[in-house]
């Protein structure tokens, strides 16, 4: 898989998990806050990948 496909998969999954998490824990949250949470989740995925590859 190339890097763009990985990004698209992470972005979709980050968005889905962000909406689900925001609806489970904060029922009255706006969709824009869930979008921000999705961006944070995708960023954390890339940060975790950086930390994993840095140790090699």
C-alpha positions as CSV (number, residue, x, y, z in Angstrom):
1,X,0.0,0.0,0.0
2,X,1.3,3.5,-0.7
3,X,1.3,6.3,1.7
4,X,-1.8,8.0,0.3
5,X,-3.9,4.9,0.7
6,X,-2.7,4.6,4.3
7,X,-3.7,8.2,4.9
8,X,-7.1,7.8,3.5
9,X,-7.8,4.7,5.6
10,X,-6.5,6.4,8.7
11,X,-8.6,9.5,8.0
12,X,-11.8,7.5,7.4
13,X,-11.3,5.4,10.5
14,X,-10.3,8.5,12.6
15,X,-13.5,10.2,11.5
16,X,-15.7,7.3,12.3
17,X,-14.1,6.6,15.7
18,X,-14.3,10.3,16.6
19,X,-18.0,10.5,15.8
20,X,-18.7,7.3,17.7
21,X,-16.6,8.4,20.8
22,X,-18.1,11.9,20.8
23,X,-21.6,10.5,20.6
24,X,-21.1,7.9,23.3
25,X,-19.4,10.2,25.9
26,X,-20.8,13.7,24.9
27,X,-24.2,13.4,23.3
28,X,-24.7,17.1,22.7
29,X,-21.3,17.8,21.1
30,X,-21.3,19.6,17.7
31,X,-20.0,17.8,14.6
32,X,-17.2,20.2,14.2
33,X,-15.8,19.1,17.6
34,X,-16.0,15.5,16.5
35,X,-14.1,16.5,13.3
36,X,-11.4,18.1,15.5
37,X,-11.2,14.9,17.5
38,X,-10.8,12.9,14.3
39,X,-7.9,15.1,13.2
40,X,-6.2,14.6,16.6
41,X,-6.7,10.8,16.3
42,X,-5.1,10.7,12.9
43,X,-2.2,12.9,14.1
44,X,-1.7,10.6,17.1
45,X,-1.6,7.6,14.7
46,X,1.2,9.2,12.7
47,X,3.0,10.2,15.9
48,X,2.8,6.6,17.1
49,X,4.2,5.4,13.8
50,X,7.1,7.8,14.1
51,X,7.9,6.6,17.6
52,X,7.8,3.0,16.5
53,X,10.1,3.5,13.5
54,X,12.5,5.7,15.5
55,X,13.6,2.9,17.8
56,X,15.0,0.8,14.9
